[in-house]
């Protein structure tokens, strides 16, 4: 497939972020100062108290009981007015795009190069009604917020939904599938010309993002002042984990509805420009397979006849390979194809998702957790050196670091004796088991039920977003925010 259209009318908007992306300086949550409410639905017009981690990275508790379904958000329930007929409502994840998501996940692009291994979604994952929101990331700019990253890529604000299939067992309890999708809604445009080997620069839609942040702050204030339930629930100073308002029985129902309203005010099918999946082979619990997807409009080189989503070449492979897999212990190598990262060089927009130029192997220098899955086990110093780079959004992003690294750095750090302690994450949300590779969502810990999970990569990205919003948006007069 000719993917030169990746550098035409649209651009890839996947950040790890892992945001994470995303899926990208580490900073702490700010606190203090009076809470000043603002009118929702428009740009901030007054001083707003600083936001905290849980305000922009919203994690739902992993469902277990039948009653938990009332606290979740089904993706199929998120709708917006039809622009042609306001009396009708359109889904934010349309049936057509959902079928494209399934089609790419089941295609040869999801087969790992040189193997017969590919994603195989179970029957329950074939129904859009079974996909629920596990987490929401409100990012100030993918693929990262450091000055070096913005100089190379620009900045694209986004709302990312992390979605997973959930069905009911025979007794009505919840069954979570160990599969995750990312739906990435962007708020920005692009610039031309494009540098060889790069993708278009991102230019943020500041009015749209200011409006989102105003609504986030208003929701935070309602929760803290007791307007959403009997309890006044504060997010200030909390380590990142399950959102405290979703964990509180007196506020969860009203906060859920506030989140639905916020999403339906700001996201729509027109903003959905990238998706990703981390799935498993059919009827198997191994290996993890990662595949990214991006939207191309009708008429763009490489686009489907009517426009649509296409697979994205993995930036850290050779430019012709799409899927990357992570195998369980005992396999050699554990990551296939072996990634060739570039996160030890200065940040550059050149990468192998951009075609045809790409970035030759000879020019790359990087850290990858693929080098930590070895026997004998690496030392604590070796582990920290690699994991610290991968978890640093100022150094690592979707375009220079492989997906397997971003999904495993925290657990590898926890598994090697003598490595540095993990901070900034609620201990109850740390990956609880070697096969819990969820960055932000519900992970499989080898127990009957799943758990809400946060990785260090996600916590660092969230800290960077909070620091950026508080210093660059909320602390400045309205006129200077544009």
C-alpha positions as CSV (number, residue, x, y, z in Angstrom):
1,X,0.0,0.0,0.0
2,X,1.2,3.5,-0.9
3,X,1.3,5.3,2.4
4,X,2.7,8.6,1.1
5,X,-0.7,10.0,1.9
6,X,0.4,10.1,5.5
7,X,2.1,13.3,4.6
8,X,-0.7,14.9,2.6
9,X,-4.0,16.2,4.0
10,X,-3.8,14.6,7.4
11,X,-1.1,13.6,9.9
12,X,-0.6,10.8,12.3
13,X,-1.7,11.8,15.8
14,X,-0.6,8.9,17.9
15,X,1.3,9.7,21.0
16,X,2.2,7.2,23.9
17,X,1.6,9.0,26.3
18,X,1.4,7.1,27.3
19,X,0.1,9.6,26.2
20,X,0.4,7.1,26.3
21,X,-0.4,9.1,23.8
22,X,-0.4,8.8,24.5
23,X,-0.4,7.8,23.5
24,X,4.5,12.1,25.9
25,X,9.0,16.8,31.7
26,X,7.7,15.4,34.7
27,X,6.0,17.8,37.0
28,X,3.8,17.6,40.0
29,X,0.2,18.6,40.5
30,X,-0.3,22.2,41.7
31,X,-2.7,23.0,44.4
32,X,-3.9,25.9,46.5
33,X,-5.8,29.1,45.7
34,X,-9.5,29.7,45.6
35,X,-11.7,27.6,43.3
36,X,-13.3,29.9,40.7
37,X,-16.1,28.5,38.6
38,X,-16.4,29.3,34.9
39,X,-19.3,29.0,32.4
40,X,-18.9,25.7,30.6
41,X,-18.9,25.4,26.8
42,X,-16.6,28.3,26.1
43,X,-13.0,29.5,26.6
44,X,-11.8,30.2,30.2
45,X,-12.7,33.8,31.1
46,X,-11.6,33.9,34.7
47,X,-8.7,32.6,36.8
48,X,-9.1,28.9,37.4
49,X,-7.6,26.9,40.2
50,X,-4.8,24.6,39.1
51,X,-5.8,21.2,37.8
52,X,-4.5,17.9,39.2
53,X,-3.6,14.5,37.7
54,X,-7.0,12.9,38.1
55,X,-8.7,15.9,36.4
56,X,-7.0,15.1,33.0
57,X,-6.4,11.4,33.3
58,X,-9.7,9.8,34.3
59,X,-9.6,6.1,35.2
60,X,-12.7,4.1,35.9
61,X,-12.7,1.3,38.4
62,X,-12.5,-2.1,36.8
63,X,-16.1,-3.6,36.8
64,X,-16.8,-6.8,38.7
65,X,-20.5,-6.9,39.7
66,X,-23.7,-6.5,37.7
67,X,-24.3,-3.1,39.4
68,X,-21.0,-1.8,38.1
69,X,-22.5,-1.5,34.5
70,X,-24.5,1.5,35.6
71,X,-21.3,3.3,36.5
72,X,-19.6,2.7,33.1
73,X,-19.9,4.5,29.8
74,X,-20.5,2.4,26.7
75,X,-18.9,3.9,23.6
76,X,-22.1,3.3,21.7
77,X,-23.9,5.6,24.1
78,X,-21.8,8.6,23.2
79,X,-23.7,10.6,20.6
80,X,-23.8,14.1,19.2
81,X,-26.4,16.1,17.2
82,X,-26.4,15.3,13.5
83,X,-25.1,18.5,11.8
84,X,-27.6,18.1,9.0
85,X,-30.6,17.3,11.3
86,X,-30.2,18.4,14.9
87,X,-33.2,16.2,15.9
88,X,-31.1,13.2,15.2
89,X,-27.9,12.1,17.0
90,X,-24.8,10.5,15.5
91,X,-22.4,8.2,17.3
92,X,-18.9,9.5,18.0
93,X,-17.6,6.0,17.0
94,X,-19.7,5.3,13.9
95,X,-20.7,1.8,12.8
96,X,-18.6,2.3,9.6
97,X,-15.4,3.3,11.5
98,X,-16.0,0.5,14.0
99,X,-16.1,-2.0,11.1
100,X,-12.9,-0.4,9.8
101,X,-11.3,-0.9,13.2
102,X,-12.3,-4.6,13.2
103,X,-11.3,-5.0,9.6
104,X,-7.7,-3.7,10.2
105,X,-7.4,-5.7,13.5
106,X,-8.3,-8.8,11.6
107,X,-6.2,-8.1,8.5
108,X,-2.8,-9.2,7.4
109,X,-1.5,-5.9,8.7
110,X,-2.1,-7.3,12.2
111,X,0.0,-10.3,11.4
112,X,3.5,-10.0,12.8
113,X,6.1,-10.0,10.0
114,X,7.9,-13.3,9.6
115,X,5.3,-15.2,11.7
116,X,1.9,-16.7,11.4
117,X,0.8,-14.8,14.5
118,X,-2.0,-12.2,14.3
119,X,-4.8,-10.6,16.3
120,X,-8.0,-12.6,16.5
121,X,-10.8,-10.8,18.2
122,X,-13.4,-12.9,20.1
123,X,-17.1,-12.8,19.2
124,X,-18.0,-10.4,22.0
125,X,-15.5,-7.8,20.7
126,X,-17.2,-7.8,17.3
127,X,-20.2,-5.9,18.8
128,X,-19.7,-2.2,19.4
129,X,-22.2,-2.2,22.3
130,X,-19.7,-4.3,24.3
131,X,-17.0,-1.7,24.2
132,X,-16.8,0.5,27.3
133,X,-14.6,3.4,28.4
134,X,-11.9,2.3,30.8
135,X,-10.0,5.6,30.8
136,X,-9.9,9.1,29.3
137,X,-6.8,11.1,28.7
138,X,-7.2,14.9,28.0
139,X,-3.8,15.8,26.5
140,X,-2.5,19.3,25.9
141,X,-0.5,18.2,23.0
142,X,0.7,15.0,21.3
143,X,3.2,13.6,20.7
144,X,4.8,15.5,23.7
145,X,5.1,18.9,25.4
146,X,8.8,19.4,25.8
147,X,10.2,22.4,23.8
148,X,12.3,20.0,21.7
149,X,9.3,17.8,20.8
150,X,7.1,20.8,19.9
151,X,9.9,22.3,17.7
152,X,9.9,19.0,15.7
153,X,6.2,18.0,15.7
154,X,4.2,21.0,16.8
155,X,1.4,20.4,19.2
156,X,-1.9,18.6,18.8
157,X,-4.4,18.7,21.8
158,X,-6.5,15.5,22.0
159,X,-9.0,13.6,24.0
160,X,-8.2,9.9,24.0
161,X,-10.6,7.2,25.0
162,X,-9.2,3.9,26.2
163,X,-11.9,1.3,25.5
164,X,-12.2,-2.4,26.3
165,X,-14.8,-5.1,25.7
166,X,-17.0,-6.0,28.7
167,X,-19.7,-8.6,28.8
168,X,-21.9,-10.2,31.4
169,X,-21.2,-13.7,32.9
170,X,-24.2,-16.0,33.4
171,X,-24.6,-14.7,36.9
172,X,-24.7,-11.1,35.7
173,X,-21.2,-10.2,36.9
174,X,-18.8,-8.4,34.6
175,X,-16.2,-10.1,32.3
176,X,-13.5,-7.9,31.0
177,X,-11.5,-8.9,27.9
178,X,-7.7,-8.5,27.9
179,X,-8.0,-6.3,24.8
180,X,-7.8,-2.5,24.5
181,X,-8.5,0.1,21.8
182,X,-7.5,3.7,21.7
183,X,-9.8,6.3,20.0
184,X,-8.0,9.6,19.5
185,X,-9.9,12.8,18.9
186,X,-7.7,15.7,17.8
187,X,-8.2,19.4,18.0
188,X,-5.8,21.1,15.6
189,X,-4.7,21.5,12.0
190,X,-1.4,20.9,10.1
191,X,1.2,22.9,8.2
192,X,3.0,22.4,4.9
193,X,5.5,22.0,3.5
194,X,6.7,18.7,5.1
195,X,10.3,18.0,5.8
196,X,11.7,14.8,4.2
197,X,11.1,11.8,6.4
198,X,8.7,13.7,8.7
199,X,4.9,14.3,9.0
200,X,3.2,17.6,8.9
201,X,3.6,19.9,11.9
202,X,0.6,20.1,14.3
203,X,-1.1,23.5,15.1
204,X,-3.4,23.4,18.1
205,X,-7.0,24.7,17.9
206,X,-6.6,26.9,21.1
207,X,-10.3,27.9,21.3
208,X,-11.4,24.3,21.2
209,X,-8.9,23.2,23.8
210,X,-9.5,26.2,26.1
211,X,-13.2,25.3,26.1
212,X,-12.4,21.7,27.0
213,X,-10.2,22.8,29.9
214,X,-12.9,25.2,31.2
215,X,-15.3,22.3,31.3
216,X,-12.8,20.0,33.0
217,X,-12.2,22.6,35.6
218,X,-15.9,23.2,36.1
219,X,-16.5,19.5,36.6
220,X,-13.7,19.3,39.1
221,X,-15.2,22.2,41.0
222,X,-18.7,20.7,41.1
223,X,-17.2,17.5,42.6
224,X,-15.1,19.3,45.2
225,X,-18.0,21.5,46.4
226,X,-20.5,18.8,46.8
227,X,-22.7,19.5,43.8
228,X,-22.4,15.9,42.5
229,X,-23.3,14.0,45.6
230,X,-23.4,13.9,49.4
231,X,-19.6,13.8,49.6
232,X,-17.2,16.7,48.6
233,X,-14.5,14.9,46.7
234,X,-11.2,16.6,46.0
235,X,-8.7,15.6,43.3
236,X,-6.0,17.9,44.6
237,X,-2.7,16.3,45.5
238,X,-3.9,12.8,44.7
239,X,-1.5,10.2,43.2
240,X,-2.8,9.1,39.9
241,X,-5.2,6.1,40.0
242,X,-8.9,5.4,39.9
243,X,-10.7,8.8,39.8
244,X,-11.8,9.5,43.4
245,X,-15.2,10.7,42.3
246,X,-15.8,7.4,40.4
247,X,-14.7,5.5,43.5
248,X,-17.2,7.3,45.8
249,X,-20.6,5.8,46.0
250,X,-22.3,9.2,46.5
251,X,-20.8,10.8,43.4
252,X,-20.2,8.1,40.9
253,X,-23.6,8.3,39.1
254,X,-23.6,12.1,38.7
255,X,-19.9,12.3,37.8
256,X,-20.4,9.7,35.2
257,X,-23.2,11.8,33.6
258,X,-20.9,14.9,33.8
259,X,-18.2,13.1,32.0
260,X,-20.7,11.9,29.3
261,X,-21.9,15.5,28.9
262,X,-18.3,16.8,28.6
263,X,-17.4,14.3,26.0
264,X,-20.5,14.9,24.0
265,X,-19.9,18.7,24.0
266,X,-16.4,18.2,22.5
267,X,-15.8,15.0,20.6
268,X,-17.4,13.8,17.4
269,X,-16.7,11.5,14.5
270,X,-15.1,14.4,12.6
271,X,-12.4,14.7,15.3
272,X,-11.6,10.9,15.3
273,X,-8.3,10.8,13.4
274,X,-6.4,7.9,14.9
275,X,-7.0,4.5,16.5
276,X,-4.9,1.7,17.9
277,X,-5.4,-1.8,19.3
278,X,-3.5,-4.1,21.6
279,X,-5.0,-7.5,21.1
280,X,-4.3,-11.2,21.3
281,X,-4.5,-14.1,18.9
282,X,-7.8,-16.0,18.7
283,X,-8.5,-18.2,21.7
284,X,-5.0,-17.5,23.1
285,X,-3.6,-15.4,25.9
286,X,-0.2,-14.8,24.3
287,X,1.3,-12.8,22.6
288,X,0.3,-9.1,22.8
289,X,0.1,-7.6,19.3
290,X,0.1,-3.8,18.8
291,X,-1.3,-2.0,15.7
292,X,-1.9,1.6,15.0
293,X,-4.3,3.2,12.5
294,X,-4.7,6.7,11.0
295,X,-7.4,8.4,9.0
296,X,-6.8,9.4,5.3
297,X,-9.4,11.5,3.4
298,X,-10.9,10.5,0.1
299,X,-8.5,11.1,-2.7
300,X,-5.3,11.1,-0.6
301,X,-2.7,8.6,-1.9
302,X,-3.1,5.3,-0.2
303,X,-6.6,6.2,1.1
304,X,-9.6,3.8,0.7
305,X,-12.0,4.8,-2.1
306,X,-14.2,6.9,0.2
307,X,-11.5,7.8,2.7
308,X,-11.0,6.0,5.9
309,X,-8.5,4.4,8.3
310,X,-5.3,2.7,7.2
311,X,-2.6,0.9,9.2
312,X,0.4,2.8,10.3
313,X,3.9,1.5,9.7
314,X,5.6,1.1,13.1
315,X,8.0,4.0,13.4
316,X,10.7,1.9,15.1
317,X,10.7,-0.9,12.6
318,X,11.8,-0.8,8.9
319,X,8.9,1.2,7.5
320,X,7.3,-1.8,5.9
321,X,6.3,-3.6,9.1
322,X,3.1,-2.7,11.0
323,X,2.5,-5.0,13.9
324,X,4.7,-5.6,16.9
325,X,4.3,-8.4,19.4
326,X,5.3,-9.1,23.0
327,X,5.5,-12.7,24.1
328,X,5.3,-14.2,27.6
329,X,8.4,-15.4,29.5
330,X,10.4,-18.3,28.0
331,X,10.4,-17.0,24.5
332,X,13.5,-15.7,22.8
333,X,13.3,-12.9,21.7
334,X,10.4,-11.6,23.7
335,X,9.7,-8.7,21.3
336,X,9.2,-9.4,17.6
337,X,10.3,-7.8,15.3
338,X,13.1,-6.5,17.4
339,X,12.5,-2.7,17.6
340,X,15.2,-0.2,16.8
341,X,14.4,2.9,18.8
342,X,15.8,6.4,18.5
343,X,15.1,7.9,22.0
344,X,18.8,8.5,22.9
345,X,19.3,10.9,20.0
346,X,18.0,14.5,20.0
347,X,14.3,14.5,19.3
348,X,13.7,14.5,15.5
349,X,10.5,14.4,13.4
350,X,12.2,11.8,11.1
351,X,10.7,8.4,11.6
352,X,9.7,5.3,9.7
353,X,5.9,5.9,9.9
354,X,6.6,8.7,7.3
355,X,7.1,7.3,3.9
356,X,9.1,7.1,1.7
357,X,12.1,8.7,3.4
358,X,12.1,7.2,6.9
359,X,15.0,7.0,9.3
360,X,17.8,4.5,8.5
361,X,18.9,2.1,11.2
362,X,22.4,3.5,11.0
363,X,21.1,6.9,12.3
364,X,19.2,5.5,15.3
365,X,20.3,5.2,18.9
366,X,17.8,4.2,21.5
367,X,16.7,2.4,24.6
368,X,14.1,-0.4,24.5
369,X,12.8,-2.8,27.2
370,X,13.3,-5.6,24.7
371,X,16.9,-5.5,26.1
372,X,15.5,-6.2,29.6
373,X,13.9,-9.5,28.8
374,X,17.1,-11.5,28.9
375,X,18.6,-14.3,31.0
376,X,20.4,-13.7,33.3
377,X,18.3,-10.7,34.4
378,X,19.8,-7.3,34.0
379,X,21.1,-5.4,37.0
380,X,19.0,-2.7,38.7
381,X,21.3,0.0,37.2
382,X,20.8,-1.4,33.7
383,X,17.0,-1.6,34.2
384,X,16.8,1.9,35.5
385,X,18.8,3.3,32.7
386,X,16.5,1.9,30.0
387,X,13.2,2.3,31.9
388,X,13.9,5.9,32.9
389,X,14.4,6.8,29.2
390,X,11.2,5.0,28.1
391,X,9.2,6.6,30.9
392,X,10.4,10.1,30.1
393,X,8.0,11.9,27.7
394,X,10.6,14.6,27.0
395,X,12.8,11.8,25.4
396,X,10.5,9.1,24.2
397,X,7.3,9.4,22.1
398,X,5.4,7.3,19.6
399,X,7.7,8.1,16.8
400,X,11.0,7.0,18.5
401,X,10.0,4.3,21.0
402,X,8.2,1.0,20.4
403,X,4.8,0.2,22.0
404,X,6.1,-2.8,23.9
405,X,8.6,-0.6,25.8
406,X,6.0,1.9,26.9
407,X,3.7,-0.9,28.1
408,X,6.3,-2.8,30.1
409,X,8.8,-0.3,31.6
410,X,7.0,-0.1,34.9
411,X,6.6,-3.8,35.5
412,X,10.2,-4.5,34.5
413,X,11.3,-1.9,37.0
414,X,9.2,-3.5,39.7
415,X,10.5,-7.0,38.9
416,X,14.2,-6.3,39.2
417,X,15.4,-6.1,42.8
418,X,17.1,-2.8,43.8
419,X,15.4,-0.6,41.2
420,X,14.1,2.8,42.2
421,X,10.7,2.9,43.9
422,X,7.6,4.0,41.8
423,X,6.1,7.3,42.9
424,X,3.2,9.4,41.7
425,X,0.9,6.4,41.2
426,X,-1.7,5.0,43.7
427,X,0.0,1.7,44.8
428,X,-3.3,0.0,44.2
429,X,-3.1,0.8,40.5
430,X,0.5,-0.3,39.8
431,X,0.7,-3.3,37.4
432,X,0.0,-6.3,39.6
433,X,1.6,-9.1,37.6
434,X,4.0,-9.5,34.7
435,X,1.2,-9.9,32.2
436,X,-0.6,-6.7,33.2
437,X,0.7,-4.5,30.4
438,X,-2.1,-1.9,30.5
439,X,-0.8,1.7,30.5
440,X,-4.1,3.2,31.6
441,X,-7.1,0.9,31.8
442,X,-8.0,-2.5,33.2
443,X,-5.3,-5.1,33.4
444,X,-5.1,-8.9,33.7
445,X,-3.4,-9.8,37.0
446,X,-4.0,-13.5,36.7
447,X,-6.9,-13.3,39.1
448,X,-10.6,-13.8,38.5
449,X,-11.2,-10.0,38.1
450,X,-9.2,-7.3,36.4
451,X,-7.7,-4.3,38.1
452,X,-7.4,-0.6,37.2
453,X,-3.8,0.0,36.2
454,X,-1.5,3.0,35.7
455,X,2.1,2.9,34.5
456,X,4.9,5.3,35.3
457,X,4.9,6.4,31.6
458,X,1.3,7.5,31.9
459,X,1.9,9.2,35.2
460,X,4.8,11.2,33.8
461,X,2.8,12.2,30.7
462,X,-0.1,13.3,32.9
463,X,2.3,15.3,35.1
464,X,3.6,17.1,32.0
465,X,0.1,17.8,30.8
466,X,-1.0,19.2,34.2
467,X,2.1,21.4,34.5
468,X,1.6,22.7,31.0
469,X,-2.1,23.5,31.5
470,X,-1.5,25.2,34.9
471,X,1.4,27.3,33.7
472,X,0.7,28.0,30.0
473,X,-3.1,28.1,30.0
474,X,-4.7,28.7,33.4
475,X,-2.1,31.1,34.8
476,X,-2.2,33.4,31.8
477,X,-4.8,36.0,30.8
478,X,-7.2,34.9,28.1
479,X,-5.7,37.1,25.5
480,X,-2.3,35.5,25.8
481,X,-3.7,31.9,25.5
482,X,-4.1,32.3,21.7
